[in-house]
Each structure stands twice: as structure tokens, then as C-alpha cells.
């Protein structure tokens, strides 16, 4: 069983780095409604489209998702 996307994303948090995925991870940490247990792309994508005001482009989520899948291999 793979870990949730949120669990992976939390490994990307860093208070000093300013790349887009790190900023996404830092903001997702503060988002109490984020689907923390999900590993479903569609569910998370839909959530972010409706609630992810902190995510300037969905392509950032797509890149993070690709890293998530690579890490799980």
C-alpha cells in the first residue's frame, strides 16, 4: 500500500527553500481541509481546483504528483 500524496508532500516542506513544490507543500500543511489520506489523483486535483487558492498553477500539482509516483516505485 502506498503512502498518501499528502504524506509524500510533507517530505518536501522546508522553511528556507522557495521552489514551487516546496511552497506548495508548505501551504498544503496549513490547509486543514486537504484530503490527507488520499492517493487518488482525481480527488486531490478536484479539491485543489476548488480550494487551492495558494496554488498558482495546477501544473505544480502535476509535477509534485509525478515525483510522488516516482518515489513510490
Secondary structure, DSSP 4 states (H G I P E B T S, - for coil): -PPPHHHHHHTT--SS--SHHHHHHHHHHH-TTS-TT---HHHHHHHHHHH-TT-S-HHHHHHHHHHHHHHH-
